[in-house]
Amino acid sequence: MRIALKNTTIDKYFGFLTKLDNISKKRLIVKLTESIEVKEKKHFDLKSLYGAWEDTRTSDEIINDIRNSRVEKKSIDL
């Protein structure tokens, strides 16, 4: 969500910002400039995840291991 400001509001911000030292102003300028630059979105392909999991167990063995490793809240000692 973007916020649009009126000129009067921008003038109020500017009045406050003019009191900053030059280094802070330059850092603010850099951040504002970076925020308006169009960044290319990286394409993510779900197919790149295919085969990422390597295991010698069958799916049933993996499911059983996950179920057996669960801990009930009542059995946890603090």
Secondary structure, DSSP 8 states (H G I E B T S, - for coil): ------HHHHHHHHHHHTTS-HHHHHHHHHHHHHHHS--------GGGGTT----SS-HHHHHHHHHHH---GGG---
